[in-house]
Amino acid sequence: MQAKLLSVISALAIGSLLAGPAAADKVKIDFWYGNSGDISKRVQEVCQHFNDSQKDFEVACTSQGTYYAAVQNTIAAFRGGKPPTIVQVFDVGTLDLMLSDAYYPAYKLMADYGYTIDWGNYLPGIATYYASSKGQMFSFPFNSSTALLYWNKDAFAKIGKTEAPKTWEDVGADLKALKDAGYDCPMAINISGNESWQLMEQFSAIHNQPIATKNNGYDGLDARLEMNKTRFVQYVTDLKKWYDEGLIKIKSKDLGQDMVQAFATGTCQVIMTSVGDHGTVGKTQKEGMNWDVAELPVYAGTERKNSLVGGASLWVLSGKSDAEYKGAAAFLNFIHDPKTALFWSTNTGYIPVTKSGFEYMKSTGFYDKAPYKGREVAIASLTASEPTDITRGIRLGNFTQIRAEFGTQMQAIFANKESVQDGIDALVKNGNAILERFQQTYPNKTLP
């Protein structure tokens, strides 16, 4: 069995991690994740740091290319009887994993293997997304982010502004002033399916507006979409109006330049994107450009609520040996350490997921210096309020398909093929069909 395991590991091209006679005695555990590019390199560094920190376990960390591929490949591996011990699952895949019964709950794993974790130490806006209805954490938050407003301070100075707009009413006035000042692209947005996260989900959360009934799905699988009845309609109406007036441009990789590049090069003066892009902007920005980040705007008179966490968490899967679970618990405890949080946030732009991690980073002066200054705004956004029944997260099945439908309808709206209301009504209708099919997959199933 050991020889067979070594053969599989070799096939995954990580044999180099097993060099040396001492390595042969280590318990091997597989960790599959969905990040690629520079973030994948940082994940590999975290894994190597863990391997170097102790002599009992060797975690083999393998990128699957995308979040979606990580989940699909894990499902296939489960059917083949060879799943990884740990898998990274993106935020909207949480419900699918919870209903699978194919995992070892994080809170139970850590207690069973002698680790005391203060689960209340996790930032509330993060904890509630990955916890059961009883507050039990089923997975470990890992790479976490939220959406922010990025604004070009030099451009705003030319219109007499020294602060980012706090309301959408201010945004409209500022975009017009930027246009009048000669800026061809005052603001850029992306209306693809994945941008549902910041255009629809984050907007709805900070305004305490539901995406779906049943408290965004937390109270049952019979939840149905209802954003066609909320302030989201007004928001899309305003975005479309500003687009028609030339105040907003649509930017995406498919169109030759994504909005992060457009902002970093000074082409567009305002974008909304993840705090995870903070490092990218800093590394690629136009020389001498002054920029900053702020919390997403709200409509005037709104009592701002906490924004939603994005990213992914780590799930431990069922069917493994006691030794592998012991190794998984040791690795997750290492991930939980504030020093790991400092390394992770320094090198990626993702935020610390625990209060102690955030305080540790503040104590080192992390947020006082460039290029990291500003990232603390993400923590302020996530902790703007205690999570409400609406802002604790979204627990809807097959939500990636709903996001794709969002992209389809947004493109129809901006191409004048649908009115705003008709397009959002179609999103709700088609999205509810997706939810109905998901509910039928789990008859008589109750949420944990």
C-alpha positions in Angstrom: 0.0 0.0 0.0 2.9 2.4 0.9 4.6 1.6 -2.5 1.3 2.3 -4.3 0.9 5.6 -2.5 4.5 6.6 -3.3 3.8 5.8 -7.0 0.7 8.1 -7.0 2.7 10.9 -5.4 5.4 10.5 -7.9 2.9 10.7 -10.7 1.8 14.0 -9.3 5.3 15.3 -9.9 6.1 16.1 -6.3 8.7 13.4 -5.7 11.3 16.2 -5.1 9.7 17.0 -1.8 10.4 13.4 -0.6 14.1 13.5 -1.1 16.3 12.2 1.7 16.0 9.2 3.9 14.2 11.0 6.7 11.3 11.9 4.3 10.4 8.3 3.8 9.2 8.1 7.4 6.9 11.1 7.2 3.1 10.7 6.8 2.1 12.0 3.4 -1.1 14.0 2.9 -2.4 15.5 -0.3 -3.8 19.1 -0.5 -5.5 20.1 -3.7 -6.1 23.8 -4.4 -7.6 25.9 -7.1 -5.2 28.9 -7.3 -2.8 29.4 -10.2 -0.1 31.8 -11.2 1.6 33.9 -8.5 -0.9 32.9 -5.8 -0.1 29.2 -6.5 3.6 29.9 -5.8 2.6 31.5 -2.5 0.5 28.4 -1.6 3.5 26.2 -2.4 5.7 28.4 -0.1 3.2 28.0 2.8 3.2 24.2 2.3 7.0 24.2 2.2 7.2 26.3 5.4 4.9 23.7 7.1 7.0 20.8 5.9 10.2 22.5 7.1 8.6 23.3 10.5 8.2 19.7 11.7 9.4 16.1 10.9 6.3 14.0 11.2 4.2 15.1 8.1 4.7 15.9 4.4 1.9 17.9 2.8 2.0 17.6 -1.0 0.2 20.6 -2.4 -1.0 20.4 -6.0 -2.8 23.1 -8.0 -5.8 22.0 -10.0 -5.8 25.3 -12.0 -9.1 26.8 -10.9 -11.5 26.6 -8.0 -14.0 24.8 -10.1 -11.5 22.2 -11.3 -10.4 21.6 -7.7 -13.9 20.7 -6.8 -14.7 18.6 -9.9 -11.4 16.7 -9.7 -12.0 16.0 -6.1 -15.4 14.5 -6.9 -13.8 12.4 -9.6 -11.1 11.3 -7.2 -13.7 10.4 -4.6 -15.5 8.2 -7.0 -12.2 6.5 -7.8 -11.4 6.0 -4.2 -8.4 8.3 -4.1 -9.5 11.7 -2.9 -7.0 14.2 -1.4 -7.0 14.7 2.4 -7.6 18.4 2.1 -9.2 20.4 -0.7 -9.7 24.1 -1.2 -13.3 25.0 -2.0 -14.4 28.4 -3.1 -17.0 30.4 -1.1 -20.0 29.5 -3.2 -19.3 25.8 -3.1 -19.8 25.8 0.7 -23.4 24.5 0.5 -22.5 21.7 -1.9 -19.8 20.4 0.4 -22.0 20.7 3.5 -24.6 18.5 1.9 -22.1 15.9 0.6 -21.4 14.2 3.9 -17.9 13.6 2.5 -16.0 15.7 5.0 -14.6 15.7 8.5 -15.9 18.9 10.2 -13.1 21.2 11.1 -14.3 21.9 14.6 -14.5 18.2 15.3 -11.2 17.3 13.7 -9.2 19.8 15.7 -10.8 18.8 19.0 -10.4 15.1 18.2 -6.6 15.6 17.6 -5.9 17.8 20.6 -5.9 21.3 19.2 -7.7 24.1 21.0 -9.0 26.6 18.4 -10.8 29.8 19.5 -13.5 29.7 16.8 -14.8 33.0 18.1 -11.4 34.5 17.0 -12.5 34.4 13.4 -13.8 37.7 12.0 -17.6 37.4 12.2 -18.2 38.2 8.5 -15.9 35.3 7.6 -17.0 32.8 10.3 -20.7 33.0 9.5 -20.0 32.1 5.8 -18.4 28.8 6.6 -20.3 27.8 9.8 -23.4 25.7 10.3 -26.6 27.1 11.7 -25.3 26.2 15.1 -22.1 28.2 14.6 -19.9 25.2 14.1 -17.1 25.7 11.6 -17.0 23.0 9.0 -14.0 24.2 7.2 -10.9 26.5 7.8 -11.1 29.9 6.1 -7.9 30.3 4.0 -7.6 32.9 1.3 -10.2 35.5 2.2 -11.0 38.9 0.6 -13.8 41.4 0.1 -14.5 44.1 -2.5 -13.2 47.6 -2.3 -13.4 50.9 -4.3 -10.1 51.7 -6.0 -9.8 55.4 -6.9 -7.1 57.5 -8.6 -6.2 60.4 -6.2 -4.5 62.4 -8.9 -7.6 62.4 -11.1 -9.9 63.3 -8.2 -7.6 66.1 -7.2 -8.3 67.7 -10.6 -12.0 67.8 -9.8 -11.3 69.3 -6.3 -11.8 66.0 -4.3 -9.5 64.7 -1.7 -11.7 61.8 -0.5 -13.3 58.8 -2.3 -17.1 59.0 -2.8 -19.0 57.5 0.1 -22.5 57.4 -1.6 -23.7 56.3 -5.0 -25.1 59.8 -5.4 -21.6 61.1 -5.0 -20.3 58.6 -7.5 -22.6 59.8 -10.2 -21.6 63.5 -9.6 -17.8 62.6 -9.5 -17.9 60.5 -12.6 -19.6 63.4 -14.5 -16.9 65.8 -13.2 -14.1 63.4 -14.2 -15.7 63.2 -17.7 -15.9 66.9 -18.0 -12.3 67.2 -16.9 -11.3 65.2 -19.9 -11.1 61.6 -18.6 -12.3 59.2 -21.2 -13.0 56.4 -18.7 -14.1 57.7 -15.3 -15.0 54.2 -14.1 -14.6 50.7 -15.4 -16.8 47.7 -14.5 -16.8 44.0 -15.7 -20.2 42.4 -16.2 -19.2 38.8 -16.6 -20.6 36.1 -14.4 -17.9 36.1 -11.8 -18.4 39.9 -11.2 -21.7 39.0 -9.6 -19.6 38.8 -6.4 -18.9 42.5 -6.3 -21.7 44.0 -8.4 -24.7 42.1 -6.9 -23.6 40.2 -3.9 -21.5 42.8 -2.2 -23.9 45.6 -3.0 -26.8 43.6 -1.6 -24.9 42.8 1.6 -23.8 46.3 2.5 -27.4 47.6 1.9 -28.8 44.6 3.9 -30.8 43.6 0.8 -31.6 39.9 0.2 -30.3 37.9 -2.8 -32.8 35.2 -2.0 -35.7 34.3 0.4 -35.1 32.1 3.5 -32.3 34.5 4.6 -30.3 34.0 1.5 -30.8 30.2 1.7 -29.6 29.7 5.3 -33.0 28.6 6.4 -33.8 26.0 3.7 -33.2 24.5 0.3 -36.5 26.0 -0.9 -35.0 29.5 -1.0 -35.7 31.4 -4.2 -34.1 34.5 -5.7 -35.7 37.8 -5.2 -33.2 40.5 -6.2 -35.7 41.7 -8.8 -37.6 43.2 -5.9 -34.8 44.9 -4.1 -32.7 48.1 -4.4 -30.4 46.1 -6.7 -32.7 47.1 -9.6 -32.1 50.8 -8.9 -28.4 50.1 -8.7 -28.3 48.4 -12.1 -30.5 51.2 -13.5 -27.9 53.8 -12.4 -24.9 51.8 -13.7 -26.7 51.4 -17.1 -27.5 55.2 -17.2 -23.9 56.1 -16.5 -22.7 53.6 -19.1 -25.0 55.2 -21.7 -23.6 58.6 -20.8 -20.1 57.5 -21.3 -19.2 57.7 -17.6 -18.6 53.9 -17.3 -16.7 51.7 -19.7 -16.9 47.9 -19.7 -13.4 46.3 -19.3 -12.6 42.6 -19.4 -9.8 40.3 -20.6 -12.1 39.2 -23.4 -12.2 42.9 -24.6 -8.4 43.2 -24.5 -7.8 44.9 -21.1 -9.3 43.9 -17.8 -10.5 46.6 -15.3 -7.6 46.1 -12.9 -5.1 46.8 -15.7 -7.2 49.7 -16.8 -7.0 51.2 -13.4 -3.3 50.4 -12.8 -2.3 52.1 -16.1 -4.4 55.2 -15.3 -6.7 54.5 -18.2 -9.8 54.3 -15.9 -10.0 56.3 -12.6 -12.4 54.1 -10.5 -13.0 50.4 -10.2 -14.5 48.0 -7.7 -12.5 44.8 -7.2 -11.1 42.5 -4.5 -8.6 43.6 -1.9 -6.6 40.6 -3.3 -5.9 42.9 -6.3 -4.2 45.5 -4.1 -0.8 43.9 -4.6 -1.3 43.6 -8.4 -2.1 47.3 -8.7 0.9 48.2 -6.6 3.2 46.1 -8.7 1.9 47.2 -12.1 0.7 50.8 -11.6 1.7 53.7 -13.8 4.9 55.2 -12.4 4.1 58.0 -10.0 0.4 57.4 -9.9 -1.3 58.2 -6.5 -4.2 55.9 -5.7 -6.0 54.5 -2.7 -8.9 52.2 -1.7 -12.1 52.8 0.2 -15.2 50.9 1.3 -17.8 50.4 -1.4 -20.3 53.3 -1.7 -23.9 53.0 -0.4 -27.0 54.9 -1.3 -27.6 58.0 0.8 -29.5 57.3 4.0 -28.3 53.6 4.1 -27.0 52.1 7.4 -24.0 50.3 6.1 -23.7 46.7 7.0 -20.7 44.3 6.7 -19.6 43.2 3.3 -19.2 39.5 2.3 -16.1 37.5 2.4 -14.8 36.0 -0.9 -12.1 33.4 -1.6 -12.1 29.9 -0.3 -11.8 27.6 2.7 -10.0 24.3 3.4 -12.1 21.1 3.8 -10.8 17.8 5.2 -12.4 14.9 3.5 -13.6 11.6 4.9 -12.2 8.1 4.4 -8.6 8.8 5.5 -6.4 7.2 8.1 -5.9 8.3 11.7 -2.3 9.3 10.8 -3.5 11.4 7.8 -6.0 13.2 9.9 -3.4 13.9 12.5 -1.3 15.5 9.8 -4.3 17.4 8.4 -5.0 18.9 11.9 -1.3 19.9 12.3 -1.3 21.6 8.9 -4.6 23.5 9.6 -3.2 24.6 13.0 -0.1 25.9 11.1 -2.4 27.8 8.7 -4.2 29.3 11.7 -1.0 30.7 13.2 -0.8 34.6 13.1 2.7 34.4 11.7 1.4 32.4 8.8 -1.3 35.0 8.3 1.4 37.7 8.1 3.4 35.8 5.5 0.2 35.1 3.5 -1.1 38.6 3.5 2.3 40.2 2.8 2.8 38.1 -0.3 -0.7 37.8 -1.7 -3.0 40.8 -0.7 -5.5 38.5 1.0 -6.5 39.5 4.5 -6.0 37.8 7.8 -9.1 35.8 8.8 -8.8 36.0 12.6 -8.8 38.9 15.0 -5.5 37.8 16.5 -4.0 37.6 13.0 -5.1 41.1 12.3 -3.8 42.5 15.6 -0.5 40.7 15.1 -0.1 42.3 11.7 -1.0 45.7 13.1 1.6 45.2 15.8 4.3 44.7 13.2 3.4 48.0 11.5 2.3 46.1 8.4 -0.5 48.5 7.6 1.6 51.6 8.2 3.8 51.3 5.1 3.6 51.0 1.4 2.7 48.9 -0.5 0.4 47.4 2.2 -1.2 50.6 3.5 -4.9 50.5 2.7 -5.5 46.8 3.0 -6.9 47.3 6.5 -10.0 49.0 4.8 -11.1 45.4 3.9 -11.2 44.5 7.6 -13.2 47.6 8.3 -15.7 46.6 5.5 -16.1 43.1 6.8 -16.6 44.3 10.4 -18.8 47.3 9.6 -21.6 45.6 11.5 -22.3 42.3 13.2 -23.6 40.0 10.5 -27.4 40.1 10.0 -29.5 37.3 8.7 -28.8 38.7 5.3 -25.1 39.7 5.6 -23.8 36.4 7.0 -23.5 35.0 3.5 -25.2 33.2 0.7 -26.1 29.6 1.0 -27.5 28.6 -2.4 -26.9 25.5 -4.4 -25.2 25.5 -7.8 -24.5 29.2 -7.3 -21.8 29.2 -10.0 -24.5 28.6 -12.5 -26.5 31.5 -11.1 -23.5 33.7 -11.4 -23.2 32.6 -15.1 -26.8 33.6 -15.6 -26.1 36.9 -14.0 -23.4 37.5 -16.6 -25.8 36.6 -19.4 -28.5 38.9 -18.3 -26.2 41.8 -17.5 -24.7 41.6 -21.0 -28.2 41.6 -22.4 -29.1 44.7 -20.4 -26.0 46.7 -21.3 -26.4 45.7 -25.0 -30.0 47.1 -24.9 -31.4 43.7 -25.6 -33.4 43.7 -22.3 -34.6 46.5 -20.1 -33.1 46.5 -16.6 -36.2 45.1 -14.9 -36.8 42.5 -17.6 -33.2 41.3 -17.5 -33.2 41.0 -13.7 -36.6 39.2 -13.8 -35.0 36.7 -16.3 -32.1 36.2 -13.9 -34.5 35.4 -11.1 -36.6 33.1 -13.3 -33.7 31.1 -14.7 -31.8 31.2 -11.4 -34.8 29.8 -9.6 -35.0 26.9 -12.1 -31.4 26.1 -11.1 -32.3 26.2 -7.4 -35.3 24.0 -8.0 -33.2 21.3 -9.7 -30.7 21.5 -6.8 -33.4 21.1 -4.2 -34.7 18.0 -6.1 -31.2 16.5 -5.8 -31.5 16.5 -2.0 -35.1 15.5 -1.2 -36.0 15.9 2.4 -32.5 17.2 3.2 -32.1 19.8 6.0 -29.2 22.2 6.2 -26.7 21.6 9.0 
